[in-house]
Amino acid sequence: MIPQSLFYETFFDALKANIGALGGVKSVGCKLWPEKTPDAAARQLNDCLNESRPEKLSPEQVLWLLAEGRKVNCHAAMNYLARESGYDDPSPIEPEDERTRIQREFIEAQKHMSKLAERMERVGLLRAA
């Protein structure tokens, strides 16, 4: 993994850290623009990362870079966005933790619905089966 700085001057610098962690501009450029040659895709990506150039990444492409960075444990761009917006650094959710949380919430909701159904039966809103 490529070392990450604690802070970045610009969002473009933070995105460059994500891109480096994902294999560099040629590799990432080819994934963003598979129809281009590796050199052309790398040039396009470098142009998008140059503040003085008119080429820019779309919001969907930025989101993809954030999500792909997460997969390789590079949170530079996500942390930059959070810090610049006045938030604490986000904590990535592990997929297994998310599954467990959703299952727990579902079970709690089912229990709540059962209790609600019992109360509705008592006041005559539902008929007992």
N, C-alpha and C positions, 0 to 999 in steps of 0.2 A: 504494500500500500504506500502511496505517495504521502509524505508528511504534510500535515495541514497546519496553517498558521492559526493562531488564536483569533486574530482580527485581520480583516481585509479592508483596503482603502475604498474599493468600489464593488458593486454587485458583479461587474464583469470579472474582476479578480477572483471573487469567490466562485463564480461559474467556471473559470479556468481551472481552479483546484478540483472541482467535480469532474471536469472533462479529463484532466490529467489522471485522476483516479480510475476513470473509465477506459483508459488506454490511449488518450491523446486525441488531437484534432482529426487525424485521418480516420481512426477507428470510429469515433463518435460521429464525425461528418458523414461517413458512409451509412450509418444507421439513421441519421436524420434525413439524408437525401440519397437513398439507394440507387437512384437513377443516374447519379453523377459518378465520374471517376473518383478514386480516392483523393487525388491531388485537387481536383475541382471542388470536392466536398470539403476538404480541409481549408481551401481558400475561402469558400463561402462561410464556413464556421468562423474562421479568423476575422473575416469582414464583419460578421454579426457581433463579434466580441470587441470590435474597435469602435469606441464611442464617437469617433469623428466620421465614421462611415454611415451611409443611409440604411444599409442592410441590418435587419434586426430579427431576432428569434421571435416566433409567435408565442403567445401565452402557453399553448399546448406543448410546444417544444421545451420551454422553460420547465414546465411541470414534469415532462418526461425526464429532463436532466436531474431534477430534484429527486424523483422517484428512483431513477437508476443509481444516483449517488447514494441513496439510502441503502440500496442493495449491496454496495461495496463499502459500507460504513464510512462514507464521506458526507458530512453534513455541513460543509463550508457554506454553500449557497443558502441552504435553509436557515442556518444560524444567522447569516448576514441579514436576511429578510426579517427575521424575528427581532434581532437587536435594533435594526434601523427603524422598525415600526413600534418600538417600545415594549417588546415582549421578552420574557425569559427564553432561553434556548429551549427549543422543543425537545421532547423525549420520544425517540422512535418506539413504536409499539411492535413487539414481536408478534408474528402471526399466531403462534400458539396462545399467547396471552390474550389476544383479541378473540380467538375462538372460545376460550374459557370464560371471558367476560360476557360474551354474547349468550353463551349457554346459561350462565348464572342469571343474567337479566331475564331470559326467557322463562326459566323456572320460577323466578320471583313473580313475573307477570302472570303466569298460570295460577299460582297460589292466590294472588290478588283477585284474579277473575273468579276463582272458585268461591272465595269469601264474599265477593260482591254478588254473585249469583244466589248464595244462601240468604243474604240480606234482602235481595229482591223477592225471593220466595216468601220470606217472612212478612213482607208488606203487601204481598199479593200481586206483584208485578210479573212474576213468573209462576208457572204451575210446576209442582214437583213431578218428576218423571216416574 
